[in-house]
Amino acid sequence: MAYPEWLQGLLGSRLSPERSAESEKLAYRLRNLELRTICQIARCPNQAHCWSQGRATFLIMGEICTRGCRFCNLRPGKPREVEEDEPWRLLRAAQELQLRHLVVTSVTRDDLADGGAAHFAKVVRVVRRGVPGIVLELLTPDFQGQTESLEAVAAAVPDVWGHNIETVPRLYPSIRLGADYRRSLRLLAQIRTIQPGTITKSGLMLGLGETGEEISEVLHDLRQAGVQHLTLGQYLAPSRRHVPAARYVVPAEFDFWGNFARSLGFAKVKSGPLVRSSSP
């Protein structure tokens, strides 16, 4: 499905020679530090915009995912071993880029006993020790719902802990392979129980074929799980081999759902066609 003109205009506004130049500077630094970003690998439309402002979402534990969600540009397969020095390279990036808010996500690592929880915790501890006062935001997989993994990450006390619900439960079997809607809700609720001081966050993509009633039900479920921060954005297929968008949601509808979410009690809501779950 071709992008409508209004969406093409929004995408075009995110690109400019000045932003491209700043993006190249950041890309050079990241290559030197041998770090990956989900911005690049997921083909995020906001990459140039965010990078021009010195913002990036770092991807840890490799580029190969043990699952194969049909909306995601991460490559499924057998991952390599976790790079033990990665937390210190992230620390160096935070220091060199003078970051005050660091967002870290990962591929899903079902091949690891703890799903990579210990590595997430090490990242938080190493970076916080080296950059006092930095805000550390995680966007984690579900760790297969293991309480021990959640406790390991929570013990490091991230400031914001995100886990995306992504879509409505009806679409999980065809789009979120290996994931479980109720398991993700339980994870978000458990975080609030294990570490009440950590802000919980989740994201939902619109335009995959969900109905308004289904969106409403998901937002109610997220609030019941205690989620405080929410992002709502338009699904854009990374390539022709991915599931295509069923429709393009107009900005007025995003405004409606943003206001609806606020009425439910979400403390912070970002809702718009180009909003992404790593938006601070």
N, C-alpha and C positions, 0 to 999 in steps of 0.2 A: 504494500500500500504506500503510495507516494505521500511525502509529507505535505500537509496543507501549507498555503502561503504564509499564514501567520506564524507557523512553527518554523518554517525556513527562515523567516525574518528574525526570530529569537535566536536560532542557531547561528545565523550570520553575525548577529550583534556580539557574539562571544569571541569573535575572531578579529584581530587587527594586527598590523605589522609590529606595533609596540608590544603587544601581548606575546606575539610569536617570539620576539627577541628575548623577552624575559623568560619565556618558557625554555628557550634553548640554553640559557644560563643555568637554570635549575636542572635541566636534563644532564648537562655536563657535570655538575656537582654530584648528581645521583649516580652517574656512571662511574665516577672516580671512587665513590664509596661502595660500589657494587650493591646498590639497593634497588628494590623494585617498588613500583607504585601500582595500585589498582587502577589509577587514572589512565595509565598507558594500556594495561593489559585488558581492561574492560572496555576500552575505547570510549571513555566518558566524554560527552559533548562539552563538559565544563572544564576540560583539562587546561586549555590555554588561559581561560579566565582565572581559574584558581591559582595556577602556577605563576601568573603575572603578579599575584598578590602574595606570593611566597607560601601558598598553602598546597599541601599534597597529602594523600592518604597512602601510607606505606603498607606494602604487602609482605608479610613474613611467611616463613616456612615453605618457600618455593613458589613455583608457578603452576604446578600440576595438582589437580584436585582429585580426591577419591570418589567424588560424586559427579553427576553430569546433568545439572539443571539446564533445561532447554532455553532459558533466557540469558544464560551467563557465558561470557567469552573465555573463562578459564578453561584450560585444556584438561579433560579427564584422563586418568591413567595411574601409573605407579609413581608416587613422588620419590624424590631423593632424600637422603638423610638431612635432618635439620642442621643448619649451620650454627654451631655453638657460639661463634663470635658475632652473630647478627645483632644482639642487643647493644653491643658496644659500637657497632657501626651506626646504629640508629641514634645512639647518644651523640656521636660525632656530628651526624647530620643536624640534630636538634641544636647543637652548640654553634656549628658553622652558619646555619640558616637563621639563628637567633629566634627559634620558634618558641611561642608561648602557649600554643595549643597543638598537641601532636595526636593525630588520628592513626591508629594501627589496626589493620584487618589481616585476614589470612585466608588461604585455601582451607577446605575441610580436610582434616587428616585422620580419617577413620582407621588408618594403618597404625597409628600410635595408640598405646594403651590408654593414655589420658586425653587423646584428641589434640594434643599440643598445649594443654593448659599450663604446664610448668614453664613452657617457653614464653607464653603470654605474660605470666607472672614475673619472669626474669626481665623481660623488656620493661615492664612498669618499674621495677625496683632499680634497675641500672640507670634508666633515663632520669627518674626522679632524684636519685642520688647525685647525678651529674648536673642537673638543671633544676635547682630548687624553685618551687613555685609554678612549674610548668603544669598545664592542664593536660591530663592523659586520658584520651578517649579510645576505647576499644570497640571494635565491631567483630564479634566472635561467631564461629559456627556453633552448633548445638551440643558439641561434645557427647553426642548420643544420649544426652540427658543424665550423664553421670554426676551424682552429687559431689563426689570427691574432686572431680575436675572443677566444678563451680567453686567449691570451697578453696581450691588452690589459687584460682585467679582472684577471688574475693579477698584472700588474705593479703594480696599485694595492694589492695585498696585503690583501684582505678577511680578517677573522678566521674567518668561517664562510661557506662557499659551498654553498648548497643547489640542487639540481636534482631535481625530483620524477619518479620513475618512474611514479607514479600508479596503474597497474594491471598486470595480467599481460599478457604479449605476445599471447596469443590474442585479447584484447579490444581491442587497439589499432585494428584496421581499422574497428571499429564505434563506438568511443568517443573515441580520441585521433587525430582527423583531422589529417594532416600531420606527425604525430610518428613516430618510429622507435625501437623499444625498444633495439636494439643501438647506435644512435647515442647515445642517452642514457647507456647504460653506458660507452661509449667516452669521452664527455665527462667523466663522473665520474672515470674512471681517469686521463685526461689532466691534470685539475686537480692530482691528487696528484703527477704527474710534473713538471709545469711549476712548481708552487708547493707543495713538500712541507709547508711550515709552515701552510698553510691547512687548516682542518677541513672535510671534505666531509660533506654531509648529504643525505638523500633521504626521500621520503614515499610511502606506499602507502595507497590507499583500499580498504577491505574492504566487501563487500556488493554488488558489481557483477556477481556470478555466477562469481567465481573459485573454484577448488577448493583444498583444503588442500595438495595436491601442488604446485599452481602457486605458491601463496604461498611454500612452502618453496624452490622453485627460484629465485624472484625474490630472496629473502633471501640465498641462497647467491651468486647473481650479484652482488648489491650488495657483499657482503663481498669477493668476488674483485676487484671494481673498487676496493677500498680505502675504501669508504664507512665513516665512523666513527659518525655520528649518524643515528638513524632515528626516523621517526614513523609510527604505524599508527593510522588513524582510520576511523570509519564514514562511508560515503558517504551524504549527504543531498541529494536532488534539490532544486535551488534553486527550481524551479517545475514545473508540470505539462508544460511543453513539453520539459523535459530528460529524459534517460533515467531511468526509475524505478529505485529500489533493488530488487535481486533479493531481498535479505533483510536483516534487522537482526541484527548479530553481537552476541551477549551478552557482558557484561563478562568472564566466565570465559574465553571464547575469546580475547579480547584479552590477558588475563593469560598464557594459554598461548603465544601468538605473541610476546609481549614477552619472556618467559623463553627461548623458543627462539632469538630474535634475540641475546639476551645470551650464550647458549651458543656462538653462532657467532663472538663476539668484537666485536660492536658496543660501542663505549665508552659510548654514551648512547642509551637507548631510551625513548620515550614511546609507550604503547600503551593506547588506550581509545576508547570510542564518540565522545567529543567532542574528542579530540586532533586538532589540525590541524598542517599542515607548518610553519607559522610559529611554533609553540610553542617558546620559547627553552629 
